[in-house]
Amino acid sequence: MAPLGAPEQFDDVTLRGLTFSHAGWTEPDGPHGFLHFFANTYYSGGELQKVELAEGNAHVTIPAAPRFVPANVEFTAAVRVALHDNTFTRLGGGAIGFAGRGRDNAVVGNQIEDVSGSAVTVASGTGTRIQQNLIHHIGREYHGSPAVWVMDAREVTVVHNEIHDVPYSGIVVTGGSQAARVQVIENLIHHTMTALADGGGIYLNGRQGTSYADGTLVRGNVIRDTITPYNFGLYTDYGAAWVTVQGNVVHRSDTPIVLRVTPPLENVAFLDNFWDDRPTEADTPPSGVTLARNKVLPKDGFEEALAADPAGSAILASAGRGAPPVGPSPGQAV
């Protein structure tokens, strides 16, 4: 398929029941090696930028034009391309990538394992559905690669997937000027952050829309066993805005959520969630955060207490690949 940024366009294509395996990526063997930046990107030379933090009291230096780790099956400006019931295994680089102004693409029912980079990357585009995939043991060489990365995209649905045994975050949603109506719904995510710190089962940053109605919805997910220290099971970070986090379960993380980050959270709502620890500053949340009707269950006997709660048991029953496909989601009003 076409590499990220290439001019070819693919419309109305279905790839079903195939196996993609035993492919490599040799650029890191060259003289520049591999200098990871964030998620599925790296620095390969060129201009650097200084970003001020904490009102000028700290800064980070970032590449002006980071490059993507390439995927083995990539599409640019694809329309109605579907990947159904395929296997991706023993791959250097990433597995699947969508970029450009594509729309109405689908990644459904695939098994993705033993991949050096990310399983699925969606960089811009509209209407992508990532559903009922089994994703595990990815990021084998490039540990900063999330299992699923949605970057500055619109109307993306990540639903009923199972993600486990990954070195960094399970699902990452990065906002931006085009980001709107991303939904992360009823996924089962466990044994994430097995190698790195400062991430989570689900991680979001940046502006996700212009209101709660067109922002990002994170609902009905089960997130457990976020392994290494300094992690947040469900992590809203670095200026996340217009995010609704509703009816999720977070268990056995370092901390279930974080409320105070830099730049601060704006219009982020945590509603009706279950977790096994009280978030820091829950009694005095920042002005941009809403906390309502969340339940703290005891760490010892958490599963039993959750199963005994009708709302909690319903979340458990719906999360993961075994649940039926969902239809259009209701509005996200807070």
C-alpha positions in Angstrom: 0.0 0.0 0.0 1.0 3.6 -0.3 3.4 5.0 2.4 2.2 7.9 4.6 2.2 11.1 2.5 2.2 9.4 -0.9 -0.3 10.7 -3.5 -2.0 7.4 -4.4 -5.6 6.9 -3.4 -7.5 3.7 -2.7 -11.3 3.6 -2.7 -13.8 0.8 -1.9 -11.2 -1.9 -1.1 -11.6 -4.8 1.4 -8.7 -6.9 2.6 -10.1 -10.0 4.4 -8.6 -13.1 5.9 -5.0 -12.3 5.0 -1.8 -12.7 7.0 0.9 -10.0 6.9 4.1 -11.1 8.5 7.9 -11.2 8.4 8.7 -7.7 7.2 11.4 -5.4 8.5 12.3 -1.7 8.8 16.0 -1.0 8.6 16.3 2.8 8.9 17.2 2.6 12.6 20.2 0.5 11.6 21.7 3.5 9.8 24.0 6.2 11.1 21.3 8.2 12.8 19.9 5.4 14.8 16.4 5.9 16.3 15.5 8.9 18.5 12.0 8.5 19.7 9.8 11.6 20.1 6.2 10.8 21.0 3.9 7.9 20.3 4.6 6.6 16.8 7.0 9.4 15.8 10.8 10.0 15.9 13.3 12.7 15.2 15.5 12.2 12.1 17.2 15.6 11.9 16.1 19.2 11.1 14.8 22.1 13.1 14.0 21.9 16.8 11.5 24.0 18.6 11.4 25.2 22.2 8.0 24.9 24.0 7.6 26.8 27.2 5.8 25.2 30.1 4.6 26.3 33.6 4.4 29.9 32.7 8.0 30.0 31.4 9.5 28.2 34.3 10.2 25.1 32.3 10.5 24.0 28.7 10.8 21.1 26.4 12.7 20.9 23.1 10.8 19.0 20.3 11.4 18.3 16.6 9.6 20.8 14.3 8.7 18.0 11.8 8.9 14.5 13.4 8.5 11.5 11.2 6.2 8.6 11.5 7.4 5.1 12.1 6.0 3.5 8.9 3.4 0.8 9.0 3.5 -2.3 6.8 0.0 -1.6 5.5 -0.5 2.1 4.9 -3.2 4.2 3.2 -3.2 7.9 2.3 -6.5 9.6 1.5 -8.3 6.2 1.4 -12.1 6.1 1.1 -14.1 3.1 2.3 -11.2 0.8 2.8 -11.9 -2.1 5.2 -9.5 -4.5 6.9 -11.5 -7.5 8.2 -10.3 -10.6 10.0 -6.7 -10.4 9.1 -3.5 -11.3 11.0 -0.5 -9.0 11.4 2.5 -10.5 13.1 6.3 -10.4 13.2 6.5 -7.0 11.6 9.1 -4.3 11.9 7.7 -0.8 12.1 3.9 -0.6 12.6 1.1 -2.7 11.4 -1.7 -0.4 10.0 -1.6 3.3 9.2 -4.2 5.8 7.8 -3.2 9.3 6.9 -4.4 12.2 4.8 -8.0 13.2 4.1 -9.4 9.7 4.1 -12.9 8.8 5.2 -15.2 6.0 6.2 -12.4 3.3 6.7 -12.7 0.3 9.0 -10.3 -2.0 10.9 -12.5 -4.8 12.3 -11.8 -8.2 13.8 -8.1 -8.3 13.2 -5.4 -9.9 15.3 -2.3 -7.8 15.7 0.7 -9.1 17.7 4.5 -9.2 17.8 4.9 -5.8 16.0 7.8 -3.5 16.5 5.7 -0.3 16.5 2.0 0.6 16.8 -0.9 -1.6 15.8 -3.1 1.1 14.3 -2.4 4.7 13.6 -5.0 7.2 12.3 -3.4 10.5 11.5 -6.2 12.9 10.5 -9.2 11.8 8.3 -12.9 11.3 9.1 -15.1 8.3 10.0 -12.6 5.6 10.9 -13.9 2.6 12.9 -11.5 0.4 14.9 -13.6 -2.4 16.2 -13.3 -5.9 17.8 -9.6 -6.3 17.2 -7.3 -8.3 19.5 -4.0 -6.3 19.9 -1.2 -7.5 22.1 2.6 -7.6 22.4 3.2 -4.5 20.2 5.9 -1.9 20.6 8.4 -4.7 20.8 11.3 -2.5 19.7 9.9 1.0 19.7 8.5 1.0 23.2 6.8 4.5 23.0 4.4 3.2 20.3 0.8 3.0 21.6 -1.4 0.1 20.5 -3.9 2.5 18.9 -3.1 6.1 18.1 -5.7 8.6 16.9 -4.2 11.9 16.0 -6.1 15.1 15.1 -8.9 13.1 13.5 -12.7 13.4 13.3 -15.5 10.9 13.9 -13.3 8.1 14.9 -14.8 5.2 16.9 -12.5 2.8 18.8 -15.0 0.2 20.2 -15.0 -3.4 21.6 -11.3 -4.0 21.2 -9.1 -6.0 23.6 -5.6 -4.6 24.1 -3.0 -6.1 26.4 0.7 -6.5 27.0 2.0 -3.3 25.6 5.0 -1.3 26.8 3.3 2.1 26.7 -0.3 3.3 26.5 -3.1 1.2 25.1 -5.1 3.9 23.3 -3.8 7.5 22.7 -6.0 10.3 21.4 -4.2 13.4 20.5 -6.3 16.5 19.8 -5.7 19.3 17.3 -7.4 21.8 15.1 -9.3 19.1 13.2 -10.2 16.8 16.1 -13.8 16.2 16.8 -16.3 13.5 17.8 -13.8 10.7 18.7 -15.4 7.9 20.8 -13.5 5.3 22.8 -16.2 2.9 23.9 -16.3 -0.4 25.7 -12.8 -1.6 25.2 -10.9 -4.0 27.5 -7.4 -2.7 28.2 -5.0 -4.5 30.5 -1.3 -4.9 31.2 -0.3 -1.6 29.7 2.8 0.5 30.6 4.8 -2.7 31.0 8.1 -0.9 30.1 7.7 2.9 30.3 6.2 5.4 32.7 4.0 8.5 32.4 1.2 7.1 30.4 -2.0 5.0 30.9 -4.4 2.5 29.6 -6.1 5.3 27.8 -4.2 8.6 27.3 -5.5 11.9 25.9 -4.0 15.3 25.4 -4.8 18.5 23.6 -8.1 20.1 22.5 -10.5 17.4 21.4 -13.3 19.6 19.9 -15.1 22.8 20.6 -17.8 21.6 23.1 -18.8 18.5 25.0 -21.2 17.6 22.1 -18.4 17.4 19.6 -15.5 16.5 21.9 -14.1 13.1 22.8 -16.2 10.5 24.7 -14.5 7.8 26.7 -17.2 5.5 28.0 -17.7 1.9 29.3 -14.0 0.9 29.1 -12.4 -1.6 31.6 -8.8 -0.6 32.3 -6.8 -2.7 34.7 -3.2 -3.7 35.5 -1.4 -0.5 34.4 2.0 -1.9 35.5 5.0 0.4 36.0 5.1 3.3 38.6 4.1 6.8 37.7 1.1 6.0 35.5 -2.6 6.9 35.4 -5.0 4.3 34.4 -7.1 6.9 32.5 -4.8 9.8 31.8 -6.0 13.2 30.6 -2.9 15.3 30.1 -1.3 18.4 28.6 -4.2 20.7 28.0 -6.9 18.1 27.3 -10.2 19.9 26.6 -13.8 18.9 25.9 -13.5 15.3 27.1 -16.2 13.3 28.8 -15.0 10.3 30.8 -18.1 8.4 31.8 -18.9 4.9 33.2 -15.4 3.4 33.0 -13.7 1.0 35.4 -10.1 1.6 36.5 -8.4 -1.0 38.7 -4.8 -1.7 39.7 -3.1 1.4 38.3 -0.6 3.6 40.1 -3.3 6.3 40.2 -6.7 6.0 38.5 -6.8 9.6 37.0 -4.9 12.9 37.3 -6.7 16.2 37.7 -3.9 18.8 37.7 -1.5 18.9 34.7 0.3 21.6 32.7 -1.2 23.1 30.6 -4.3 22.6 32.7 -7.4 20.6 31.8 -10.3 22.5 30.4 -13.9 21.2 30.3 -13.1 17.7 31.3 -15.8 15.7 33.0 -15.4 12.5 35.0 -18.9 11.0 35.6 -20.2 7.7 37.0 -16.8 5.9 36.9 -15.6 3.1 39.2 -12.0 3.0 40.6 -10.1 1.5 43.5 -8.4 4.7 44.8 -9.5 8.2 45.5 -7.9 10.6 43.0 -5.6 13.3 44.4 -7.4 16.6 44.8 -10.8 15.0 44.3 -12.3 17.2 47.0 -10.9 20.4 45.4 -10.7 19.7 41.6 -9.3 22.4 39.3 -11.8 24.8 37.8 -11.7 23.1 34.4 -12.7 19.7 35.8 -16.1 18.2 36.7 -16.3 15.2 39.1 -19.7 13.7 39.7 -21.2 10.3 40.8 -17.9 8.4 40.7 -17.5 5.5 43.1 -14.4 4.3 45.0 -14.5 0.6 45.7 -12.0 -1.2 48.0 -8.9 -2.5 46.4 -9.3 -5.8 48.2 -12.4 -7.4 46.8 -12.8 -4.8 44.0 -14.0 -7.3 41.4 -16.6 -8.7 43.8 -17.8 -5.2 44.8 -18.0 -4.2 41.1 -19.9 -7.2 40.1 -22.4 -6.6 42.9 -23.2 -3.1 41.6 -25.7 -3.2 38.7 -24.0 -0.4 36.8 -20.5 -1.9 37.4 -21.5 -5.4 36.3 -23.0 -3.9 33.1 -19.7 -2.2 32.2 -17.9 -5.5 32.8 -20.3 -7.4 30.6 -20.1 -4.9 27.7 -16.3 -4.3 27.5 -14.1 -6.2 25.2 -14.4 -8.1 21.9 -17.2 -10.5 23.0 -19.8 -7.8 23.3 -22.2 -7.1 20.3 -21.3 -4.2 18.0 -22.7 -0.8 19.0 -24.8 1.5 17.0 -24.6 5.3 17.0 -23.8 6.7 20.4 -26.1 9.1 22.2 -25.2 12.7 22.7 -22.4 13.6 25.1 -24.1 16.3 27.0 -22.8 16.8 30.5 
